[in-house]
Amino acid sequence: MIRKLKKTAVIAACCAVAGAGLTACEDDSGSSGSFHEGLLAGTKKIDVEGRSVNVSCTGDAMEGKPVIVLMPGLGDGMDKMAALQKTLSEKNWVCVYDRLGEGKSDKPNGPQTFASSGKVLTAVLARVTAGRPVVLAGHSLGGLIAARYAPDHRDKVKGLVLLDATTPNSVADIKKGIPASATGPAAQLRAQTLAVDAGNNPEMLAITDGKVRSAGNIPVEVIQHGKKYLAAVPQYGPRLERDWAAGQHKWLAISSRSKLSTATNSQHYIYVDQPAIAVQAIQRVAASVK
């Protein structure tokens, strides 16, 4: 119970963004899905400043539609979002990629920051969008990276969906939510979380707090979990849940067109527990992009 709790809670409570040189593109597992000139189709590896990044794009590439880019959470490769990509691809052009250190992409050369992670995202967008507008849909850490990236790239990012995204003040929240004087499983959770925040994670990404900046008047949907699983943390769980919920409200400041909703029957992985909620939100945002 505690082992399962620690693993889940660390992913949620600590997981907290985060152009680059782009050269050759090579096949990885073959192409699938519709092809449109200028768009990457199928699953391929692209070179970003000497590192191999695994990318997959499928679906309906009809002109006039934005490109949906899915962004998994910490510790997840793009295969985790395969079912979501498949469903969305019935009506949209959908891409997903493994960040450095995840899935089949190379490991980073060294410690990463939100800026360096953002450079990889810029390179991926340059290859997969052919200049079309982008909707970023991120879960957990992927949501934080998307939310940090969008304000500086308003020319590209025209919509956001944040699926239980890591909160903008996640580091401070864990320090306040579980004090240094804590003992037992809660103390272990605090230590593990702070270690992950410091860069002890597959992406070697240092997760830092920051203010929520505006990405303009773009459509944004913020969806938070409804099943309060963090409350299971002994003694400190209710505080962690309150701080997480407060952090989701803070994301509304990213746009004057932001909307917050709750996936009542979901824990952290909303797109797994209630996939229809994630699909419908992403489709609504994509349909709102002009």
ROTOR-483032 format. One record per residue (C-alpha): residue in three letters; x, y, z. Coordinates in Angstrom, 1 decimal. Layout:
ROTOR-483032
@r->ala; c1->X; c2->Y; c3->Z
...
***
This chain:
ROTOR-483032
@r->met; c1->0.0; c2->0.0; c3->0.0
@r->ile; c1->2.7; c2->2.5; c3->1.1
@r->arg; c1->4.9; c2->1.5; c3->-1.9
@r->lys; c1->2.1; c2->2.1; c3->-4.3
@r->leu; c1->1.2; c2->5.3; c3->-2.5
@r->lys; c1->4.7; c2->6.7; c3->-2.6
@r->lys; c1->5.1; c2->6.0; c3->-6.3
@r->thr; c1->1.8; c2->7.6; c3->-7.3
@r->ala; c1->2.1; c2->10.5; c3->-5.0
@r->val; c1->5.7; c2->11.3; c3->-6.0
@r->ile; c1->4.6; c2->11.4; c3->-9.6
@r->ala; c1->1.7; c2->13.7; c3->-8.9
@r->ala; c1->2.9; c2->15.9; c3->-6.0
@r->cys; c1->6.4; c2->16.5; c3->-7.3
@r->cys; c1->6.2; c2->16.2; c3->-11.0
@r->ala; c1->6.2; c2->19.5; c3->-11.8
@r->val; c1->9.6; c2->24.4; c3->-19.8
@r->ala; c1->10.4; c2->21.5; c3->-18.4
@r->gly; c1->14.7; c2->26.9; c3->-31.7
@r->ala; c1->16.9; c2->23.9; c3->-31.3
@r->gly; c1->19.0; c2->22.6; c3->-34.2
@r->leu; c1->17.1; c2->20.2; c3->-36.4
@r->thr; c1->18.7; c2->18.0; c3->-39.1
@r->ala; c1->18.0; c2->14.5; c3->-40.4
@r->cys; c1->14.9; c2->12.5; c3->-40.0
@r->glu; c1->15.0; c2->8.7; c3->-40.0
@r->asp; c1->12.4; c2->5.9; c3->-39.9
@r->asp; c1->12.0; c2->4.1; c3->-36.6
@r->ser; c1->9.0; c2->1.8; c3->-36.9
@r->gly; c1->7.6; c2->2.9; c3->-40.2
@r->ser; c1->4.9; c2->5.4; c3->-41.2
@r->ser; c1->1.2; c2->5.3; c3->-40.5
@r->gly; c1->-1.7; c2->7.7; c3->-40.8
@r->ser; c1->-2.5; c2->10.3; c3->-43.4
@r->phe; c1->0.3; c2->12.3; c3->-45.0
@r->his; c1->0.3; c2->15.9; c3->-46.0
@r->glu; c1->3.2; c2->17.7; c3->-47.6
@r->gly; c1->5.4; c2->19.3; c3->-45.0
@r->leu; c1->4.1; c2->17.2; c3->-42.1
@r->leu; c1->5.9; c2->14.3; c3->-40.5
@r->ala; c1->3.8; c2->11.1; c3->-40.8
@r->gly; c1->4.2; c2->7.9; c3->-38.8
@r->thr; c1->6.8; c2->7.2; c3->-36.1
@r->lys; c1->10.3; c2->8.6; c3->-36.8
@r->lys; c1->13.4; c2->9.8; c3->-35.0
@r->ile; c1->14.6; c2->13.3; c3->-35.6
@r->asp; c1->17.9; c2->14.8; c3->-34.7
@r->val; c1->17.9; c2->17.7; c3->-32.3
@r->glu; c1->21.3; c2->19.2; c3->-31.6
@r->gly; c1->22.9; c2->15.7; c3->-31.8
@r->arg; c1->20.3; c2->13.9; c3->-29.7
@r->ser; c1->17.7; c2->11.5; c3->-31.2
@r->val; c1->14.1; c2->12.4; c3->-30.4
@r->asn; c1->11.3; c2->9.9; c3->-31.0
@r->val; c1->8.2; c2->11.4; c3->-32.6
@r->ser; c1->4.8; c2->10.0; c3->-33.8
@r->cys; c1->2.2; c2->11.8; c3->-35.9
@r->thr; c1->-1.1; c2->10.3; c3->-37.2
@r->gly; c1->-4.6; c2->11.2; c3->-38.2
@r->asp; c1->-6.5; c2->13.7; c3->-40.3
@r->ala; c1->-4.2; c2->16.3; c3->-41.8
@r->met; c1->-7.0; c2->18.4; c3->-43.4
@r->glu; c1->-6.1; c2->22.0; c3->-44.0
@r->gly; c1->-7.4; c2->24.6; c3->-41.6
@r->lys; c1->-7.0; c2->22.4; c3->-38.5
@r->pro; c1->-4.4; c2->22.9; c3->-35.8
@r->val; c1->-1.9; c2->20.3; c3->-34.9
@r->ile; c1->-2.5; c2->18.6; c3->-31.6
@r->val; c1->0.7; c2->17.8; c3->-29.7
@r->leu; c1->0.4; c2->15.5; c3->-26.7
@r->met; c1->2.9; c2->15.7; c3->-23.8
@r->pro; c1->3.1; c2->12.8; c3->-21.4
@r->gly; c1->4.1; c2->13.1; c3->-17.7
@r->leu; c1->7.4; c2->12.4; c3->-16.0
@r->gly; c1->8.5; c2->8.8; c3->-16.5
@r->asp; c1->6.1; c2->8.2; c3->-19.3
@r->gly; c1->7.0; c2->7.6; c3->-23.0
@r->met; c1->4.6; c2->8.4; c3->-25.8
@r->asp; c1->3.3; c2->4.9; c3->-25.8
@r->lys; c1->1.4; c2->5.8; c3->-22.6
@r->met; c1->-0.7; c2->8.2; c3->-24.7
@r->ala; c1->-1.1; c2->5.8; c3->-27.7
@r->ala; c1->-4.8; c2->5.2; c3->-27.0
@r->leu; c1->-5.5; c2->8.9; c3->-26.6
@r->gln; c1->-3.6; c2->9.7; c3->-29.8
@r->lys; c1->-5.5; c2->7.0; c3->-31.7
@r->thr; c1->-8.9; c2->8.3; c3->-30.7
@r->leu; c1->-8.0; c2->11.9; c3->-31.4
@r->ser; c1->-6.5; c2->11.0; c3->-34.8
@r->glu; c1->-10.0; c2->10.1; c3->-36.1
@r->lys; c1->-10.7; c2->13.8; c3->-36.6
@r->asn; c1->-7.4; c2->15.6; c3->-36.0
@r->trp; c1->-3.7; c2->15.6; c3->-36.9
@r->val; c1->-2.0; c2->14.4; c3->-33.6
@r->cys; c1->1.6; c2->14.2; c3->-32.7
@r->val; c1->3.4; c2->13.0; c3->-29.5
@r->tyr; c1->7.1; c2->12.7; c3->-28.7
@r->asp; c1->9.4; c2->11.3; c3->-26.1
@r->arg; c1->11.3; c2->14.0; c3->-24.3
@r->leu; c1->15.0; c2->13.4; c3->-23.8
@r->gly; c1->15.4; c2->10.7; c3->-21.2
@r->glu; c1->12.0; c2->9.2; c3->-21.8
@r->gly; c1->10.8; c2->6.4; c3->-24.0
@r->lys; c1->12.9; c2->5.7; c3->-27.1
@r->ser; c1->14.5; c2->9.2; c3->-27.2
@r->asp; c1->18.2; c2->9.6; c3->-26.2
@r->lys; c1->19.2; c2->10.6; c3->-22.8
@r->pro; c1->20.1; c2->14.2; c3->-22.3
@r->asn; c1->23.8; c2->15.2; c3->-22.4
@r->gly; c1->23.5; c2->16.6; c3->-18.9
@r->pro; c1->21.1; c2->18.4; c3->-16.5
@r->gln; c1->18.1; c2->20.1; c3->-18.2
@r->thr; c1->16.1; c2->23.2; c3->-17.4
@r->phe; c1->12.7; c2->24.3; c3->-18.7
@r->ala; c1->14.6; c2->26.4; c3->-21.3
@r->ser; c1->16.5; c2->23.5; c3->-22.7
@r->ser; c1->13.4; c2->21.2; c3->-22.6
@r->gly; c1->11.6; c2->24.0; c3->-24.4
@r->lys; c1->14.2; c2->24.1; c3->-27.2
@r->val; c1->13.5; c2->20.4; c3->-27.9
@r->leu; c1->9.8; c2->21.2; c3->-28.1
@r->thr; c1->10.5; c2->24.0; c3->-30.5
@r->ala; c1->12.5; c2->21.7; c3->-32.8
@r->val; c1->9.7; c2->19.1; c3->-32.7
@r->leu; c1->7.1; c2->21.7; c3->-33.6
@r->ala; c1->9.2; c2->22.9; c3->-36.5
@r->arg; c1->9.2; c2->19.4; c3->-37.9
@r->val; c1->5.6; c2->18.3; c3->-37.3
@r->thr; c1->3.5; c2->21.4; c3->-37.8
@r->ala; c1->4.4; c2->22.8; c3->-41.2
@r->gly; c1->3.6; c2->26.3; c3->-39.8
@r->arg; c1->0.1; c2->25.4; c3->-38.6
@r->pro; c1->-1.2; c2->26.5; c3->-35.2
@r->val; c1->-0.6; c2->24.2; c3->-32.3
@r->val; c1->-2.7; c2->22.9; c3->-29.4
@r->leu; c1->-0.6; c2->21.5; c3->-26.6
@r->ala; c1->-2.2; c2->18.9; c3->-24.4
@r->gly; c1->0.0; c2->18.0; c3->-21.4
@r->his; c1->-0.4; c2->15.7; c3->-18.5
@r->ser; c1->1.4; c2->16.2; c3->-15.2
@r->leu; c1->4.9; c2->17.4; c3->-15.9
@r->gly; c1->4.0; c2->17.6; c3->-19.6
@r->gly; c1->1.3; c2->20.1; c3->-18.6
@r->leu; c1->3.7; c2->22.2; c3->-16.7
@r->ile; c1->6.1; c2->22.3; c3->-19.6
@r->ala; c1->3.3; c2->23.2; c3->-22.0
@r->ala; c1->2.1; c2->26.0; c3->-19.7
@r->arg; c1->5.6; c2->27.4; c3->-19.2
@r->tyr; c1->6.3; c2->27.2; c3->-23.0
@r->ala; c1->3.1; c2->28.8; c3->-24.3
@r->pro; c1->3.6; c2->32.4; c3->-23.1
@r->asp; c1->6.9; c2->32.7; c3->-25.0
@r->his; c1->5.6; c2->31.1; c3->-28.2
@r->arg; c1->2.2; c2->32.8; c3->-28.8
@r->asp; c1->2.9; c2->32.7; c3->-32.5
@r->lys; c1->2.8; c2->28.9; c3->-32.4
@r->val; c1->0.6; c2->27.8; c3->-29.4
@r->lys; c1->-3.0; c2->28.7; c3->-29.9
@r->gly; c1->-4.6; c2->26.4; c3->-27.4
@r->leu; c1->-3.8; c2->24.5; c3->-24.2
@r->val; c1->-5.3; c2->21.5; c3->-22.3
@r->leu; c1->-3.7; c2->20.8; c3->-18.9
@r->leu; c1->-4.6; c2->17.4; c3->-17.6
@r->asp; c1->-3.9; c2->17.5; c3->-13.8
@r->ala; c1->-0.8; c2->19.5; c3->-14.7
@r->thr; c1->2.0; c2->19.8; c3->-12.1
@r->thr; c1->1.2; c2->23.0; c3->-10.2
@r->pro; c1->3.2; c2->26.2; c3->-10.7
@r->asn; c1->4.4; c2->26.1; c3->-7.0
@r->ser; c1->4.8; c2->22.4; c3->-6.6
@r->val; c1->8.2; c2->22.6; c3->-4.9
@r->ala; c1->7.0; c2->25.1; c3->-2.3
@r->asp; c1->3.9; c2->23.1; c3->-1.8
@r->ile; c1->5.7; c2->19.8; c3->-0.9
@r->lys; c1->8.0; c2->21.7; c3->1.5
@r->lys; c1->5.1; c2->23.3; c3->3.2
@r->gly; c1->2.7; c2->20.4; c3->2.9
@r->ile; c1->5.1; c2->17.9; c3->4.5
@r->pro; c1->7.4; c2->19.7; c3->7.0
@r->ala; c1->11.0; c2->18.7; c3->7.5
@r->ser; c1->10.1; c2->17.4; c3->10.9
@r->ala; c1->7.9; c2->14.7; c3->9.4
@r->thr; c1->8.7; c2->11.0; c3->10.0
@r->gly; c1->7.8; c2->7.7; c3->8.4
@r->pro; c1->6.3; c2->7.3; c3->5.0
@r->ala; c1->5.5; c2->11.0; c3->4.7
@r->ala; c1->9.1; c2->11.9; c3->5.3
@r->gln; c1->10.2; c2->9.4; c3->2.7
@r->leu; c1->7.7; c2->10.9; c3->0.2
@r->arg; c1->9.0; c2->14.4; c3->0.9
@r->ala; c1->12.7; c2->13.4; c3->0.4
@r->gln; c1->11.9; c2->11.5; c3->-2.8
@r->thr; c1->9.9; c2->14.3; c3->-4.2
@r->leu; c1->12.5; c2->17.0; c3->-3.5
@r->ala; c1->15.2; c2->14.7; c3->-5.1
@r->val; c1->13.0; c2->14.4; c3->-8.2
@r->asp; c1->12.6; c2->18.2; c3->-8.2
@r->ala; c1->16.3; c2->18.7; c3->-8.0
@r->gly; c1->16.8; c2->16.7; c3->-11.2
@r->asn; c1->17.0; c2->13.1; c3->-10.0
@r->asn; c1->14.6; c2->12.0; c3->-12.7
@r->pro; c1->14.8; c2->10.3; c3->-16.1
@r->glu; c1->14.9; c2->13.7; c3->-17.9
@r->met; c1->17.5; c2->15.2; c3->-15.5
@r->leu; c1->15.2; c2->18.2; c3->-15.4
@r->ala; c1->15.4; c2->20.6; c3->-12.5
@r->ile; c1->11.8; c2->21.4; c3->-11.6
@r->thr; c1->11.4; c2->24.9; c3->-10.3
@r->asp; c1->8.5; c2->27.1; c3->-9.2
@r->gly; c1->7.4; c2->30.1; c3->-11.1
@r->lys; c1->4.6; c2->32.6; c3->-11.7
@r->val; c1->1.8; c2->31.8; c3->-14.1
@r->arg; c1->2.3; c2->34.0; c3->-17.1
@r->ser; c1->-0.2; c2->34.9; c3->-19.7
@r->ala; c1->-0.3; c2->33.1; c3->-23.1
@r->gly; c1->-2.8; c2->35.6; c3->-24.4
@r->asn; c1->-6.5; c2->35.1; c3->-25.2
@r->ile; c1->-6.2; c2->31.5; c3->-26.2
@r->pro; c1->-8.7; c2->28.7; c3->-25.3
@r->val; c1->-7.5; c2->26.8; c3->-22.3
@r->glu; c1->-9.0; c2->23.9; c3->-20.4
@r->val; c1->-7.6; c2->22.9; c3->-17.0
@r->ile; c1->-8.9; c2->19.5; c3->-15.7
@r->gln; c1->-8.1; c2->18.3; c3->-12.2
@r->his; c1->-8.5; c2->14.9; c3->-10.6
@r->gly; c1->-11.6; c2->14.2; c3->-8.6
@r->lys; c1->-10.6; c2->11.2; c3->-6.6
@r->lys; c1->-8.5; c2->12.6; c3->-3.7
@r->tyr; c1->-5.8; c2->9.9; c3->-3.7
@r->leu; c1->-3.2; c2->12.3; c3->-2.2
@r->ala; c1->-5.3; c2->12.4; c3->1.0
@r->ala; c1->-4.0; c2->8.9; c3->1.7
@r->val; c1->-0.7; c2->10.3; c3->2.7
@r->pro; c1->-0.6; c2->9.9; c3->6.5
@r->gln; c1->-1.4; c2->13.1; c3->8.4
@r->tyr; c1->-0.4; c2->15.5; c3->5.6
@r->gly; c1->-2.6; c2->14.2; c3->2.7
@r->pro; c1->-5.5; c2->16.6; c3->3.1
@r->arg; c1->-3.1; c2->19.6; c3->2.9
@r->leu; c1->-1.5; c2->18.1; c3->-0.2
@r->glu; c1->-4.9; c2->17.8; c3->-1.9
@r->arg; c1->-5.8; c2->21.4; c3->-1.0
@r->asp; c1->-2.5; c2->22.7; c3->-2.4
@r->trp; c1->-2.9; c2->20.7; c3->-5.6
@r->ala; c1->-6.4; c2->22.0; c3->-6.1
@r->ala; c1->-5.2; c2->25.6; c3->-5.5
@r->gly; c1->-2.5; c2->25.1; c3->-8.0
@r->gln; c1->-5.0; c2->24.0; c3->-10.7
@r->his; c1->-6.9; c2->27.3; c3->-10.0
@r->lys; c1->-3.7; c2->29.3; c3->-10.5
@r->trp; c1->-3.3; c2->27.9; c3->-14.0
@r->leu; c1->-6.5; c2->29.8; c3->-15.0
@r->ala; c1->-4.4; c2->33.0; c3->-15.1
@r->ile; c1->-2.7; c2->31.7; c3->-18.2
@r->ser; c1->-5.5; c2->33.0; c3->-20.4
@r->ser; c1->-8.7; c2->35.1; c3->-20.2
@r->arg; c1->-10.4; c2->32.1; c3->-21.9
@r->ser; c1->-9.4; c2->29.5; c3->-19.3
@r->lys; c1->-11.9; c2->27.0; c3->-17.9
@r->leu; c1->-11.5; c2->24.7; c3->-14.9
@r->ser; c1->-13.3; c2->21.4; c3->-14.5
@r->thr; c1->-13.0; c2->18.2; c3->-12.4
@r->ala; c1->-12.8; c2->14.6; c3->-13.6
@r->thr; c1->-14.9; c2->13.2; c3->-10.8
@r->asn; c1->-13.9; c2->9.6; c3->-11.2
@r->ser; c1->-10.2; c2->10.1; c3->-12.0
@r->gln; c1->-7.0; c2->10.0; c3->-10.0
@r->his; c1->-3.9; c2->11.5; c3->-11.6
@r->tyr; c1->-4.1; c2->9.8; c3->-15.0
@r->ile; c1->-7.3; c2->11.5; c3->-16.2
@r->tyr; c1->-6.8; c2->10.4; c3->-19.8
@r->val; c1->-6.6; c2->6.8; c3->-18.6
@r->asp; c1->-9.3; c2->6.8; c3->-16.0
@r->gln; c1->-11.8; c2->8.9; c3->-18.0
@r->pro; c1->-10.4; c2->9.1; c3->-21.5
@r->ala; c1->-13.6; c2->10.7; c3->-22.9
@r->ile; c1->-13.2; c2->13.7; c3->-20.7
@r->ala; c1->-9.6; c2->14.3; c3->-22.1
@r->val; c1->-10.7; c2->13.7; c3->-25.7
@r->gln; c1->-13.7; c2->16.0; c3->-25.5
@r->ala; c1->-11.6; c2->18.8; c3->-23.9
@r->ile; c1->-8.9; c2->18.6; c3->-26.5
@r->gln; c1->-11.4; c2->18.5; c3->-29.3
@r->arg; c1->-13.2; c2->21.6; c3->-27.9
@r->val; c1->-10.0; c2->23.5; c3->-27.7
@r->ala; c1->-8.9; c2->22.5; c3->-31.2
@r->ala; c1->-12.2; c2->23.5; c3->-32.6
@r->ser; c1->-11.9; c2->26.9; c3->-31.0
@r->val; c1->-8.6; c2->27.7; c3->-32.6
@r->lys; c1->-8.9; c2->30.2; c3->-35.5
***
